[in-house]
Amino acid sequence: MFNSVSRCNVNIIRVIELVDSMALPGVHRDRGELRIHESLDELSTDLADYIADLSEASVKERGVFAIALSGGSLIGLMGKLCEAPYIKTVDWAKWYIFWADERVVAKNHADSNYKLAKDGLLSKVFTLTSYFLPCCPSSASCNLSTFPICVPIVPSHVHSINDSVSAEEAADEYGFVIRQLVKTRMVSVSDISDCPKFDLILLGMGSDGHVASLFPNHSVLEEKEEWVTFITDSPKPPPERITFTLPVINSASNVAVVVTGESKAEAVHLAIDDVGPDSPSLPSRMVQPTKGKLVWFLDKPAASKLKSLQFSE
């Protein structure tokens, strides 16, 4: 859809080809596609291209685009979707929006992932003019159907958690909502399990290697039956959270992990490189879509300890 070509894209292609050809010693061949960027601005543009392309393909194939968001710096890096050309070309009305994890706090609380997404992304799309039509000369030959129409995100398509109940109840209710949407195929279903198959799940990663609210050595990593589970003892505040489980994340058609900053370089190394059986198994390393595609969006500081990057340089 939108193809941005820059010096960093050449570097990305170079790393991907080396990984795919298994020419890099020490690189785990099943850890997905690496997109390593010189700057956050380039990363943000590439991420917007990637999301817009997946949205277009999903709407063309299924009529909808089911996307799950996370919190943290991810929302800020999605900001270019609120700019031209994406703001007017993405079919926002076909988006169904979920959260891969959420803090069990009020929606207007500073820690709420919903608030973060609403303030940084959704509110900018909610306020779109319902129809964006350029001036058309009055003539019999003027066909309005040839002009772009810009329709905002439909509020009922935004599925946030119930913030007035306990973490356990919130997780149960969120799982029920997703099950109803799977029944109507607004969210696809995996062809190898009964899990929902989101068109895209977007994840960040902490310096400890956690994704969503799946933290290292936590019992929820072993959850195989529930689609959405809860924790009340998060090592990072706030303690009460709901989260997609690994089977749901790994059933998605596409999973993107977006990581920036040197403080996360060691976790990126442990999540992607072939580090051997004695190294800690981070939750981020457990993200491995069964039949879908995994893409890592990294800036150079985050990728600085990758064997692949060191080799290619």
C-alpha positions in Angstrom: 0.0 0.0 0.0 2.6 2.6 1.1 6.2 1.7 0.4 8.8 3.9 2.1 12.3 3.4 0.9 15.2 4.6 3.0 18.7 3.6 3.9 17.4 1.8 7.0 15.1 -0.4 4.8 18.2 -1.6 2.9 19.8 -2.6 6.2 16.6 -4.4 7.2 16.4 -6.4 4.0 20.1 -7.4 4.5 19.5 -8.7 8.0 16.3 -10.6 7.0 18.0 -12.3 4.0 20.9 -13.5 6.2 18.5 -14.9 8.9 16.3 -16.6 6.3 19.3 -18.2 4.5 20.6 -19.4 7.9 23.9 -17.8 7.1 24.2 -16.3 10.6 25.8 -18.5 13.3 23.9 -18.0 16.6 20.7 -16.7 15.1 17.5 -18.6 15.9 15.9 -19.4 12.5 12.3 -19.4 13.8 12.3 -16.0 15.5 10.6 -14.1 12.7 11.4 -11.1 10.5 13.7 -8.4 11.8 13.2 -4.8 10.9 15.9 -2.7 12.4 15.7 1.1 12.1 18.2 3.9 12.3 15.7 6.2 14.0 12.4 6.2 15.8 10.9 8.3 13.0 11.8 5.6 10.4 10.5 2.9 12.7 7.2 4.7 13.2 6.8 5.2 9.4 7.5 1.5 8.7 5.1 0.4 11.5 2.4 2.6 10.0 3.0 1.1 6.5 2.9 -2.4 8.0 -0.4 -1.8 9.9 -2.1 0.0 6.9 -1.1 -2.9 4.6 -2.5 -5.5 6.9 -5.7 -3.5 7.4 -6.2 -3.2 3.7 -5.5 -6.9 3.1 -7.8 -8.0 5.9 -10.7 -5.8 4.9 -10.4 -7.0 1.3 -10.4 -10.6 2.4 -12.8 -10.6 5.4 -14.5 -7.3 5.4 -13.1 -6.4 8.9 -9.7 -5.9 10.6 -9.4 -7.3 14.1 -6.5 -5.7 15.9 -5.3 -6.0 19.5 -3.2 -3.3 21.1 -0.8 -3.1 24.1 0.3 -0.1 26.1 3.7 1.6 26.7 5.6 3.4 24.0 3.8 1.4 21.3 0.9 3.8 21.0 3.2 6.8 20.5 5.0 4.9 17.8 1.7 4.2 16.0 1.1 8.0 15.8 1.8 8.3 12.1 -1.4 6.5 11.4 -3.1 9.8 12.5 -1.2 11.7 9.8 -1.5 11.8 6.0 -1.8 9.6 4.0 -3.0 7.0 6.5 -5.6 9.1 8.3 -7.6 9.4 5.0 -6.9 6.0 3.4 -7.2 3.5 6.2 -10.7 2.0 6.4 -11.1 2.9 10.0 -14.8 1.9 10.1 -13.8 -1.7 9.5 -11.5 -1.9 12.5 -12.4 -3.9 15.6 -10.1 -2.9 18.4 -9.1 -5.0 21.4 -6.4 -4.9 24.1 -3.9 -7.8 24.5 -3.6 -6.7 28.1 -5.1 -4.1 30.3 -4.6 -2.7 33.8 -7.7 -3.1 36.0 -8.1 0.6 36.7 -10.7 3.2 35.7 -10.7 4.1 32.0 -9.6 7.6 32.9 -6.8 6.5 35.1 -3.2 7.4 34.0 -2.3 3.7 34.0 -5.1 2.6 31.7 -4.0 1.2 28.3 -7.4 2.2 27.0 -6.8 5.9 28.0 -3.3 5.8 26.5 -4.7 4.5 23.1 -7.7 6.9 23.3 -5.6 10.0 23.9 -2.8 9.0 21.5 -4.7 7.4 18.6 -8.4 6.7 18.9 -9.6 10.2 19.7 -7.8 11.5 16.6 -9.7 9.1 14.5 -13.0 9.3 16.3 -13.1 13.0 15.3 -12.7 12.5 11.6 -15.2 14.2 9.4 -17.7 11.5 8.6 -17.2 12.0 4.9 -14.2 13.5 3.2 -15.0 14.6 -0.3 -13.0 17.0 -2.4 -15.0 19.7 -4.3 -16.6 18.2 -7.3 -17.6 20.3 -10.3 -21.3 20.2 -11.0 -21.5 18.1 -14.1 -23.2 14.9 -15.3 -19.8 13.2 -15.6 -18.9 13.8 -11.9 -19.0 10.4 -10.1 -18.7 10.9 -6.3 -18.0 7.2 -5.9 -14.5 7.8 -7.4 -13.5 10.1 -4.5 -12.1 8.9 -1.2 -14.5 8.6 1.7 -13.1 8.9 5.2 -15.2 7.3 7.9 -14.1 7.3 11.6 -13.7 4.3 13.9 -17.1 3.1 15.1 -17.2 3.4 18.9 -19.1 0.1 19.3 -16.1 -1.6 17.6 -13.8 -0.6 20.4 -13.8 -3.4 23.0 -12.3 -2.2 26.3 -12.6 -4.1 29.6 -15.3 -3.6 32.3 -13.3 -1.5 34.8 -15.9 -1.7 37.5 -15.4 -5.4 38.5 -12.5 -7.5 39.8 -9.6 -8.6 37.7 -11.0 -12.1 37.5 -14.4 -11.0 36.5 -13.0 -8.5 34.0 -10.9 -11.3 32.4 -14.0 -13.7 32.2 -16.2 -11.0 30.7 -13.5 -10.0 28.1 -13.1 -13.6 27.1 -16.9 -13.9 26.7 -17.0 -10.8 24.5 -14.3 -12.3 22.2 -16.1 -15.6 22.0 -19.3 -13.9 20.8 -17.3 -12.1 18.1 -15.6 -15.3 17.1 -19.1 -16.9 16.6 -20.0 -14.1 14.2 -16.5 -14.2 12.6 -15.8 -10.6 13.3 -12.7 -12.3 14.8 -11.5 -15.3 12.9 -11.0 -18.7 14.5 -7.8 -20.7 14.3 -8.0 -23.7 12.0 -5.9 -25.8 14.3 -7.6 -24.9 17.7 -10.6 -23.1 19.0 -8.6 -20.0 19.7 -9.4 -16.6 18.2 -7.2 -15.7 15.2 -6.7 -11.9 15.4 -5.6 -10.3 12.2 -2.8 -8.5 14.1 -1.7 -8.4 17.7 0.7 -5.6 18.6 3.0 -6.1 21.5 5.7 -4.1 23.3 8.4 -5.7 25.4 9.8 -4.8 28.8 13.4 -4.9 29.8 12.6 -8.1 31.7 11.3 -9.7 28.5 7.6 -9.5 29.4 5.0 -9.1 26.7 1.3 -8.1 27.3 1.0 -8.9 31.1 2.9 -12.2 30.8 5.8 -11.8 33.1 8.9 -14.1 33.5 8.3 -17.2 35.7 4.7 -16.3 36.3 2.1 -19.2 36.4 -0.1 -17.5 33.7 2.6 -18.6 31.2 1.3 -22.1 31.6 -2.4 -21.2 31.0 -3.6 -23.3 28.0 -7.4 -23.3 28.3 -8.5 -19.7 28.9 -8.2 -17.0 26.2 -8.0 -14.2 28.6 -6.6 -14.6 32.1 -5.8 -12.3 35.1 -3.1 -11.5 37.5 -3.2 -9.7 40.9 0.5 -9.7 41.6 2.1 -7.9 38.7 5.8 -7.1 39.4 5.1 -3.7 37.9 2.3 -1.5 39.2 -0.6 -1.6 39.0 -0.8 -5.2 40.3 -4.2 -6.2 38.9 -4.3 -6.9 35.1 -5.9 -8.9 32.5 -4.0 -10.4 29.6 -4.3 -12.6 26.5 -2.7 -16.0 27.0 0.1 -17.4 24.9 -2.2 -19.7 22.9 -4.2 -16.7 21.8 -1.2 -14.6 20.9 0.3 -17.5 19.0 -2.9 -18.1 17.1 -2.9 -14.7 15.5 -2.4 -14.2 11.7 0.3 -11.6 12.5 2.2 -10.6 15.6 4.4 -7.6 15.8 6.7 -6.9 18.7 7.9 -3.3 18.9 11.0 -2.6 21.0 13.1 0.5 21.4 16.0 1.6 23.6 19.3 0.3 24.8 17.9 -0.8 28.1 16.0 -3.6 26.3 18.9 -4.8 24.2 19.8 -7.8 26.5 16.2 -8.9 26.5 16.0 -8.6 22.7 19.1 -10.7 22.4 17.7 -13.4 24.7 14.3 -13.3 22.9 15.7 -13.6 19.3 19.3 -15.1 19.3 20.1 -18.8 19.6 21.3 -18.5 23.2 21.2 -22.2 24.3 19.1 -24.2 26.7 20.7 -22.8 29.9 19.6 -19.2 29.2 16.4 -17.9 30.8 13.3 -18.5 28.7 11.6 -15.1 28.5 7.9 -14.6 27.7 8.9 -12.7 24.6 10.7 -15.8 23.4 7.6 -17.8 23.8 5.8 -15.6 21.2 6.0 -17.9 18.2 2.8 -17.9 16.0 1.8 -21.4 15.1 0.8 -20.5 11.5 1.1 -16.7 11.5 3.9 -14.3 10.9 6.1 -12.7 13.5 7.8 -9.4 12.9 10.2 -7.5 15.2 10.3 -3.7 14.9 13.6 -2.6 16.5 15.7 0.6 16.7 19.4 0.1 16.6 20.0 0.6 20.3 17.4 -2.2 21.1 19.1 -4.4 18.5 22.6 -3.6 19.5 23.3 -7.0 21.2 21.9 -9.1 18.4 24.4 -11.5 16.9 22.7 -10.9 13.5 23.3 -7.1 13.6 26.9 -7.5 14.8 27.5 -10.0 12.0 26.0 -7.8 9.3 28.0 -4.7 10.4 
